[in-house]
Amino acid sequence: MRVSRRDPRVIAGTLALAAIGILIGGAFAGLGIEALRNPEGAVAAFDGYLFRVARFTLWQALLSTLLSVVPAILVARALSRHPQFPGRGLILRLFAVPLALPAIVAALGILTLYGRAGFFAAPLATLTGGTWPGIYGLSGILIAHVFFNLPLATRLMLEALQTVPADQWRLASQLGMGARASFRLIEWPAMRAALPGIAGLVFMLCITSFTIVLTLGGGPAATTLEVAIYQALRFDFDPARAVALTLLQIGLTAIVVLALMRLGANTTGDANLSVVRRSFIETKGREKLFNATVIVLALLFVFGPMLATVVSGLEADLGRLASETSVRRATLTSIVLASLSATLACALSLSLVMARRALATGRPADKRSLLERMTDTGAGFVLVVPPIVVGAGWFILVRQSVDVFALAPVMVVAVNAVMAMPFAVRAIRPAHDAAAERHERLCAQLGISGWGRLRLIDWPVLRRPLATAFAFAMALSLGDLGVIALFGSDAVQTLPYLLLARMGSYRTADAAGLALMLGLLCLALMMLADRLGRGTSK
């Protein structure tokens, strides 16, 4: 049963690919036109400053990866060797919270703890023998990156440890194998196989970090390529330098993403990892103490900024903030744009998933068409081009013909929708493919297709996965600062943009209150996505 190219599902997938192509292609067109318009300026931009920024980008990503992944090995092993202690499930759920927090909220929480006027400023000043200078610069960037990536790496390491067959643990228990021997012969081989993919994923997240470096970088000495692109367009208005920085950023990101694909890494950073309890492990006094210390230290490190965000947010005048016109407008703008972005992300993702399945139906197993390959990898391709790069390309493309700041809503919705697609596809595709496997032949025999099939056959199965994808995509869009930082203005402000503006004007109490509101909103959406996602896996 071969599906025609005129099948509505194939047409929808083709239109989705065209929309993605227009968004990404428009960005590249803007960069290319600027490079052709001013080739001397673009070439001259490859100077010492650019390569210094590139070196710092790679250096901070490398350090962040090491500081995130190495401790994650110890934390994951400690959690794995104590599968039944009270509170273990709560810790694992807590380790999923950083995935839900917008980067600017976490950055403010870290500043509340370790900043010049933070909770730990006095003891840190005593330790350093003088006034505590704060953590702006490389130290702040590293702390924030480890806050986000240590829990993620820990959960992925735990997932790798769950692949060890129970028979191996039973045999190790029967042989009386100690902690060192079991680590060397059982645990380390499982983690070593997953280590390159996990480290590569963390490295990619750090190399494309924008908000953290923007808020905690603290100056030219601690600037990454993405922040330099933003500065070149919004402050210096140097399109030629922005083109050179963007090309270098795309090159670095493409290398990392291709390496991740070769390693088979999970580039979407699944927030719903399955961690199954395992028995046959017996730990003794000294090891128990070491593992408990590791878990407690990791817990305090991850929980500290969250608690600081809540405490400082509650100290703000939330009633006054909620009554401010600017806050209410920014909140409404954020919710509307995030809803539109999530709707578009789900529509594009569902179109690609349905088209891929339709094209795969009835064809020989070893003959995939180009269109099928594109619908299969179209969502993942967007990972090569970070949001700030897409925004920069369109900023340059349209700056001479229209008011770029008037395009803010369109750009925020389009870019955030496309960037959320890999997560949405991950939520939708398993349920759709399983349902198609059951119903494909019957639908063909009864002549059910198009809107009728979607309404009668697919919708009851896809309703819950689509809700999961919608909540996840909406949370991602709500907390994003990349595109709105370029296109935002007094006329169009989102909550992250307003929060950044309050931080920049040293209105820290207001910033803390806004951070609490934004964090709770995103966390509620992520919890909803998690609950719905668990329901689909039953």
C-alpha positions in Angstrom: 0.0 0.0 0.0 2.0 2.9 -1.3 1.0 6.4 -0.2 0.7 9.1 -2.9 2.5 12.4 -2.6 -1.0 14.0 -2.8 -1.9 12.5 0.5 -3.1 15.3 2.8 -0.5 14.1 5.4 2.3 14.4 3.0 1.1 17.8 1.8 0.9 19.0 5.4 4.5 17.8 6.1 5.7 19.4 2.9 4.2 22.7 4.0 5.8 22.4 7.5 9.2 21.8 5.9 8.6 24.9 3.7 7.8 27.0 6.7 10.9 25.9 8.5 12.9 26.4 5.3 11.6 30.0 5.0 12.5 30.8 8.6 16.0 29.4 8.5 16.6 30.3 4.8 15.5 33.9 5.5 18.0 34.2 8.3 20.8 32.9 6.0 19.6 35.2 3.2 20.0 38.2 5.5 23.5 37.1 6.5 24.5 36.4 2.9 23.1 39.7 1.5 24.9 41.6 4.2 28.1 39.8 3.5 27.8 40.5 -0.2 26.9 44.1 0.5 29.9 44.7 2.7 32.4 41.9 2.1 35.4 43.9 3.3 33.7 44.6 6.6 32.7 41.0 7.1 36.2 39.8 6.4 37.7 42.5 8.5 35.5 41.4 11.4 37.5 38.2 11.7 40.0 40.0 13.9 41.5 39.4 17.3 38.3 40.3 19.2 36.3 37.7 17.3 38.7 34.9 17.9 39.1 35.9 21.6 35.3 35.7 21.9 35.4 32.3 20.2 38.1 31.0 22.5 36.2 32.1 25.5 33.0 30.5 24.2 34.8 27.1 23.8 36.7 27.5 27.1 33.6 28.2 29.2 31.7 25.4 27.5 34.6 23.0 28.2 34.9 24.0 31.8 31.1 23.9 32.3 31.0 20.4 30.8 33.7 19.1 33.0 32.2 20.6 36.2 28.8 19.2 35.3 29.6 15.7 34.0 32.3 14.6 36.4 30.3 15.3 39.6 27.2 13.8 37.9 29.1 10.4 37.7 29.4 10.4 41.5 25.9 11.7 42.1 24.3 9.2 39.7 26.3 6.3 41.2 25.3 7.3 44.7 21.6 7.5 43.8 21.9 4.2 42.0 23.5 2.4 44.9 20.7 3.5 47.3 17.5 2.8 45.3 15.1 2.8 48.3 16.1 5.5 50.7 13.3 7.9 51.8 13.2 11.0 49.6 15.0 9.6 46.6 12.0 10.1 44.3 11.7 13.7 45.5 15.3 14.3 44.8 15.0 13.0 41.2 11.9 15.2 40.7 13.8 18.2 42.1 16.6 17.5 39.7 14.1 17.9 36.9 13.1 21.4 38.0 16.1 23.2 36.4 14.7 22.1 33.0 11.6 24.1 33.7 13.2 27.2 35.1 13.9 30.1 32.6 17.7 30.8 32.5 17.1 34.4 33.7 15.2 33.2 36.8 18.0 30.8 37.7 20.6 33.5 37.1 18.8 35.9 39.5 18.6 33.1 42.1 22.4 32.5 41.8 23.0 36.2 42.2 20.8 36.3 45.2 23.1 33.6 46.8 26.5 34.5 45.6 26.2 38.1 44.3 27.9 41.1 45.9 24.9 41.7 48.1 23.9 38.0 48.2 23.1 35.8 51.2 26.7 34.4 51.2 28.4 37.7 50.6 29.5 38.2 54.2 31.0 34.7 54.8 32.7 34.7 51.3 34.2 38.2 52.1 35.6 36.8 55.3 37.1 33.8 53.5 38.7 36.1 50.8 39.9 38.6 53.4 38.2 41.6 51.9 35.1 42.8 50.1 33.3 40.1 48.1 33.4 41.2 44.5 30.5 39.0 43.4 30.4 36.3 40.7 30.0 38.3 37.5 32.3 36.8 34.8 33.5 33.3 34.3 32.7 32.1 37.8 29.1 33.1 37.6 28.7 31.5 34.1 30.2 28.3 35.4 28.0 28.1 38.5 24.8 28.8 36.4 25.8 26.2 33.8 26.5 23.6 36.4 23.2 24.4 38.1 21.3 23.5 34.9 23.5 20.7 33.6 24.5 18.7 36.7 20.9 17.5 37.3 20.5 16.7 33.6 23.7 14.8 33.4 22.9 12.9 36.6 19.5 11.8 35.3 21.0 10.7 32.0 23.8 8.8 33.8 21.1 7.1 35.9 19.3 6.1 32.8 22.6 4.5 31.5 22.9 2.6 34.8 19.4 1.2 34.4 20.6 -0.6 31.3 22.7 -2.9 33.4 20.9 -6.3 33.4 19.6 -7.4 36.8 21.4 -10.7 36.4 24.7 -8.9 36.7 23.8 -7.3 40.0 22.5 -10.6 41.3 25.7 -12.3 40.3 27.8 -9.5 41.9 25.8 -9.8 45.1 26.3 -13.6 45.2 30.1 -13.1 44.7 30.3 -10.5 47.4 31.7 -8.0 45.0 32.7 -4.7 46.8 32.0 -1.2 45.7 35.3 -0.7 43.8 35.0 -3.9 41.9 31.3 -3.3 41.0 32.2 0.2 39.8 35.1 -1.0 37.7 33.4 -4.1 36.2 29.7 -3.2 36.1 28.9 0.5 36.6 31.7 2.3 34.8 31.3 0.3 31.5 27.7 1.4 31.3 28.4 5.0 32.2 31.5 5.1 29.9 29.3 4.1 26.9 26.9 7.0 27.6 29.6 9.5 28.7 30.5 10.9 25.2 26.9 11.6 24.3 26.1 13.2 27.7 29.2 15.3 27.6 28.5 16.4 24.0 24.9 17.4 24.9 26.0 19.5 27.9 28.8 21.0 25.8 26.2 22.0 23.1 23.9 23.5 25.7 26.8 25.6 27.1 28.2 26.7 23.7 24.7 28.0 22.7 24.0 29.6 26.1 22.8 33.2 25.7 20.8 34.4 28.7 23.2 33.1 31.3 26.2 34.8 29.7 24.2 38.0 29.1 23.1 38.3 32.7 26.2 36.9 34.5 29.1 37.6 32.0 29.9 41.0 33.4 31.8 42.5 30.4 33.8 42.0 27.3 36.2 39.6 29.0 33.4 37.1 29.5 31.4 37.3 26.3 30.4 34.4 24.1 29.6 34.5 20.4 25.8 34.7 20.9 26.1 37.6 23.3 28.5 39.3 20.9 26.0 38.9 18.1 23.4 40.6 20.3 25.7 43.4 21.2 26.8 44.0 17.6 23.2 44.5 16.5 21.5 46.2 19.5 24.4 48.4 20.8 27.1 48.8 18.1 24.8 48.3 15.1 27.7 46.6 13.2 26.0 44.1 10.8 29.3 43.1 9.3 30.6 42.0 12.6 27.3 40.3 13.4 27.6 38.3 10.2 31.1 37.1 11.0 30.1 36.2 14.6 27.0 34.4 13.3 28.9 32.3 10.7 31.4 31.2 13.3 28.6 30.3 15.8 26.8 28.3 13.2 30.0 26.4 12.3 30.8 25.5 15.9 27.2 24.5 16.6 27.0 22.3 13.5 30.2 20.5 14.5 28.8 19.8 17.9 25.4 18.6 16.6 27.0 16.4 14.0 29.2 14.8 16.7 26.1 14.3 18.9 24.3 12.5 16.1 27.3 10.2 15.5 27.3 9.5 19.3 23.5 8.9 19.3 23.0 11.4 22.1 19.5 12.6 23.1 19.7 16.2 21.9 16.4 17.2 23.5 17.3 16.4 27.1 14.4 14.3 28.1 12.8 15.5 31.4 10.9 12.3 32.0 13.6 9.7 32.5 12.6 6.4 33.8 14.5 5.5 36.9 13.5 2.0 38.1 14.4 0.7 41.6 16.9 -2.0 41.6 17.9 -4.4 44.4 20.9 -6.8 45.0 23.1 -3.9 46.1 24.5 -3.8 49.6 26.4 -0.8 50.8 28.4 -0.5 54.0 29.3 2.3 56.5 32.1 4.2 54.8 30.5 4.0 51.3 27.1 5.0 52.7 28.6 8.1 54.3 30.4 9.1 51.1 27.3 8.6 49.0 25.2 10.5 51.4 27.7 13.4 51.4 27.7 13.5 47.6 23.9 13.4 47.4 23.4 16.1 50.1 26.0 18.4 48.5 24.4 18.1 45.0 21.0 18.6 46.5 22.1 21.8 48.3 23.8 23.1 45.2 20.7 22.6 43.1 18.1 23.6 45.7 19.9 26.7 46.9 19.1 29.0 43.9 15.5 27.8 43.8 15.0 28.6 47.4 16.8 31.9 47.1 14.4 32.8 44.2 11.4 32.0 46.2 12.6 33.8 49.4 13.7 36.9 47.6 10.5 36.9 45.4 8.2 36.7 48.4 10.1 39.7 50.0 9.1 41.8 46.9 5.9 43.8 46.8 4.0 41.3 44.7 0.7 43.1 45.1 2.2 46.3 43.7 3.9 44.4 40.9 0.7 42.7 39.9 -1.1 46.0 39.7 1.5 47.7 37.5 0.3 48.2 33.9 3.7 47.2 32.5 3.7 43.9 34.4 0.2 43.0 33.4 0.9 43.9 29.8 4.1 41.9 29.7 2.4 38.9 31.4 -0.5 39.0 28.9 2.0 39.4 26.0 4.1 36.5 27.2 1.0 34.2 27.6 -0.4 35.1 24.2 2.9 34.8 22.3 3.7 31.5 24.2 0.3 30.1 23.4 0.6 31.0 19.7 4.2 29.6 19.6 3.1 26.3 21.3 0.2 25.9 18.9 2.4 26.5 15.9 5.0 24.1 17.3 2.4 21.3 17.7 1.0 21.9 14.2 4.4 21.8 12.6 5.5 18.7 14.6 2.3 16.8 14.0 2.5 17.5 10.2 6.1 16.2 10.1 5.2 13.1 12.1 2.2 12.3 10.0 4.0 12.9 6.7 7.0 10.7 7.8 4.7 7.9 8.7 2.7 8.2 5.5 5.8 8.2 3.3 7.2 5.1 5.2 4.0 3.1 4.5 4.3 0.5 1.8 7.8 1.4 0.6 10.7 -1.0 0.6 12.6 -1.1 3.9 15.9 0.1 2.3 14.5 2.8 0.0 13.7 6.0 1.9 12.9 9.0 -0.2 14.6 12.4 0.3 11.2 13.9 1.4 10.9 11.1 4.0 14.4 11.8 5.3 13.6 15.5 5.6 10.4 15.0 7.5 12.3 12.6 9.8 15.2 15.0 10.5 13.6 18.4 9.9 12.9 19.1 13.5 16.4 18.1 14.6 18.0 20.3 12.0 16.9 23.5 13.8 19.3 22.6 16.6 22.2 23.6 14.3 20.9 27.2 14.2 20.5 28.8 17.7 17.5 31.2 18.1 19.8 34.3 18.4 21.3 33.4 15.0 17.9 33.2 13.3 16.9 36.4 14.9 20.1 38.1 13.9 19.6 37.0 10.2 16.1 38.3 10.0 17.1 41.5 11.9 19.7 42.2 9.2 17.4 41.1 6.3 14.4 43.4 7.1 16.1 46.3 8.9 16.1 48.5 5.7 12.5 47.8 4.6 10.4 47.7 7.8 10.5 48.6 11.5 12.3 45.6 12.9 10.8 46.1 16.4 7.3 45.9 15.0 8.1 42.4 13.9 8.8 41.3 17.5 5.6 39.2 18.0 6.0 37.4 14.6 9.6 36.6 15.2 9.1 35.4 18.8 6.3 33.1 17.8 8.0 31.7 14.7 11.4 31.1 16.2 10.2 29.7 19.6 7.8 27.4 17.8 10.6 26.0 15.6 13.0 25.7 18.5 10.4 23.7 20.5 9.7 21.3 17.7 12.3 18.6 18.7 10.6 18.3 22.1 7.1 18.3 20.6 8.0 15.6 18.0 9.4 13.5 20.9 6.1 13.7 22.7 3.9 13.1 19.6 5.7 10.6 17.5 5.6 7.4 19.6 1.8 7.6 20.1 1.1 8.5 16.5 3.2 5.7 15.1 1.7 3.1 17.4 -1.8 4.2 16.5 -0.9 4.3 12.8 0.4 0.8 13.0 -3.0 -0.4 14.2 -5.3 1.7 12.0 -3.4 2.3 8.8 -4.8 -0.7 6.8 -8.3 -0.4 8.1 -8.4 3.4 7.2 -7.2 2.5 3.7 -9.9 -0.2 3.2 -12.7 2.2 4.5 -11.4 5.2 2.5 -11.0 7.3 5.7 -8.4 10.0 5.1 -7.7 13.7 5.6 -9.7 15.7 8.2 -12.1 12.8 8.8 -9.2 10.5 9.8 -7.6 13.1 12.0 -10.9 13.8 13.8 -12.2 10.2 14.2 -9.1 8.0 14.3 -6.0 10.0 15.3 -7.3 12.7 17.6 -8.5 10.4 20.4 -5.0 8.9 20.6 -3.0 12.1 20.0 -5.0 14.4 22.3 -2.9 13.7 25.4 0.5 13.7 23.6 -0.4 17.0 21.9 -1.4 18.5 25.3 2.0 17.4 26.6 3.8 19.0 23.7 1.8 22.1 24.0 2.5 22.6 27.7 6.2 21.9 27.2 6.5 24.2 24.2 4.6 27.0 26.0 6.9 26.8 29.0 10.0 27.0 26.7 8.6 30.0 24.9 7.6 31.8 28.1 11.1 31.7 29.5 12.9 32.5 26.3 15.0 35.7 26.1 17.0 35.2 22.9 14.7 36.6 20.2 12.9 39.2 22.3 16.3 40.6 23.4 16.9 41.5 19.8 13.4 42.6 18.7 11.9 43.8 22.1 11.1 47.4 22.8 8.9 49.5 25.1 6.0 48.6 22.9 6.5 44.8 22.9 7.8 43.4 26.2 7.6 39.9 27.6 8.1 38.9 31.2 11.8 37.8 30.7 12.4 41.1 28.8 10.9 43.1 31.6 12.8 41.1 34.2 16.1 41.9 32.4 15.2 45.6 32.2 14.5 45.7 35.9 17.8 44.0 36.6 19.6 46.4 34.4 18.1 49.4 36.2 19.1 47.9 39.6 15.5 47.4 40.7 16.4 44.0 42.3 13.3 43.7 44.5 11.0 44.0 41.5 13.3 41.7 39.5 13.0 39.1 42.2 9.2 39.3 42.3 9.0 39.0 38.5 11.4 36.0 38.6 9.2 34.2 41.1 6.1 34.9 39.0 7.8 33.7 35.8 9.4 30.7 37.4 6.1 29.5 39.0 4.3 29.9 35.7 6.9 27.9 33.7 7.1 25.3 36.5 3.4 24.7 36.5 3.4 24.2 32.7 6.3 21.7 33.0 4.6 19.8 35.8 1.5 19.6 33.6 3.6 18.4 30.7 5.2 15.8 32.9 1.9 14.5 34.3 0.4 14.3 30.8 3.5 12.6 29.5 3.3 9.9 32.2 -0.2 9.3 31.3 0.7 8.6 27.6 3.3 6.1 28.6 0.8 3.9 30.5 
